[in-house]
Protein backbone atom coordinates (compact mmCIF):
# COMPACT_ATOMS: atom_id res chain seq x y z
CA UNK A 1 0.00 0.00 0.00
CA UNK A 2 1.19 3.52 -0.66
CA UNK A 3 2.45 5.21 2.48
CA UNK A 4 1.90 8.78 3.59
CA UNK A 5 5.34 9.82 2.32
CA UNK A 6 4.15 9.32 -1.27
CA UNK A 7 1.30 11.80 -0.93
CA UNK A 8 3.57 14.76 -1.64
CA UNK A 9 5.97 12.89 -3.95
CA UNK A 10 3.39 11.20 -6.20
CA UNK A 11 0.00 12.87 -5.69
CA UNK A 12 -1.46 11.62 -9.01
CA UNK A 13 -0.48 8.05 -8.20
CA UNK A 14 -2.01 8.32 -4.73
CA UNK A 15 -5.22 9.74 -6.18
CA UNK A 16 -5.39 6.93 -8.75
CA UNK A 17 -4.87 4.26 -6.09
CA UNK A 18 -7.41 5.93 -3.82
CA UNK A 19 -10.05 5.88 -6.57
CA UNK A 20 -9.27 2.24 -7.28
CA UNK A 21 -9.62 1.36 -3.58
CA UNK A 22 -12.90 3.26 -3.23
CA UNK A 23 -14.23 1.53 -6.36
CA UNK A 24 -13.35 -1.86 -4.89
CA UNK A 25 -15.00 -1.01 -1.57
CA UNK A 26 -18.11 0.25 -3.36
CA UNK A 27 -18.36 -2.89 -5.50
CA UNK A 28 -17.95 -5.22 -2.52
CA UNK A 29 -20.11 -3.38 0.03
CA UNK A 30 -22.35 -6.44 0.48
CA UNK A 31 -19.41 -8.71 1.38
CA UNK A 32 -18.13 -9.26 4.90
CA UNK A 33 -16.10 -11.56 7.08
CA UNK A 34 -18.08 -14.21 8.93
CA UNK A 35 -16.73 -15.48 12.21
CA UNK A 36 -17.84 -18.85 13.51
CA UNK A 37 -17.07 -20.26 16.89
CA UNK A 38 -13.43 -21.23 17.03
CA UNK A 39 -13.07 -24.95 17.67
CA UNK A 40 -9.80 -24.57 19.57
CA UNK A 41 -6.96 -27.02 19.17
CA UNK A 42 -3.23 -26.57 18.85
CA UNK A 43 -3.02 -26.24 15.07
CA UNK A 44 -2.10 -28.86 12.51
CA UNK A 45 0.21 -31.43 14.06
CA UNK A 46 -0.03 -29.69 17.44
CA UNK A 47 2.39 -27.00 16.27
CA UNK A 48 1.01 -24.12 18.39
CA UNK A 49 2.28 -23.46 21.90
CA UNK A 50 -1.20 -22.37 23.03
CA UNK A 51 -4.75 -23.44 22.25
CA UNK A 52 -6.71 -21.34 19.74
CA UNK A 53 -9.77 -19.47 20.95
CA UNK A 54 -11.85 -16.42 20.01
CA UNK A 55 -9.53 -14.13 21.97
CA UNK A 56 -6.40 -15.24 20.11
CA UNK A 57 -4.79 -13.13 17.41
CA UNK A 58 -2.28 -15.10 15.35
CA UNK A 59 0.16 -13.32 13.03
CA UNK A 60 2.16 -15.13 10.38
CA UNK A 61 5.01 -13.51 8.47
CA UNK A 62 7.34 -14.27 5.60
CA UNK A 63 10.12 -12.32 3.94
CA UNK A 64 12.49 -12.75 1.03
CA UNK A 65 15.69 -10.92 0.28
CA UNK A 66 15.94 -9.62 -3.25
CA UNK A 67 18.29 -11.59 -5.48
CA UNK A 68 20.38 -10.04 -8.25
CA UNK A 69 19.61 -6.40 -7.38
CA UNK A 70 15.89 -7.00 -6.98
CA UNK A 71 14.05 -5.54 -4.03
CA UNK A 72 13.19 -7.72 -1.08
CA UNK A 73 9.61 -8.08 0.08
CA UNK A 74 7.67 -9.21 3.09
CA UNK A 75 4.14 -10.18 3.97
CA UNK A 76 1.98 -10.57 7.07
CA UNK A 77 -1.31 -12.33 7.67
CA UNK A 78 -3.28 -11.76 10.85
CA UNK A 79 -5.83 -14.43 11.86
CA UNK A 80 -8.48 -13.75 14.50
CA UNK A 81 -10.75 -16.56 15.61
CA UNK A 82 -9.57 -18.72 12.73
CA UNK A 83 -10.38 -16.12 10.03
CA UNK A 84 -7.91 -13.78 8.29
CA UNK A 85 -8.45 -10.09 8.93
C-alpha positions, 0 to 999 in steps of 0.5 A: 500500500502507498504510504503517507510519504508518497502523498507529496511525492506522487499525488497523481499516483495516490489519487489513482490508487485511492479511486481504485480502492474506493471503487473496490470497496463500493463494488464489494459493500455487500461482502463481509467476514463471517466469524464462527465459533473457534473450535480450539486445538493446537493447530495442525500437528499440534504446532502451536504453543497455546490453544486457539480461541476467540480471543487469540490473534495469530500473526504469520510472516514471511520475507524474502531478500531480493536476489540479483539487485531486486528488491526484497519483500515481506508479507503478514497475515493476521488471523483472528478466531480462525479467520484472516483479517 
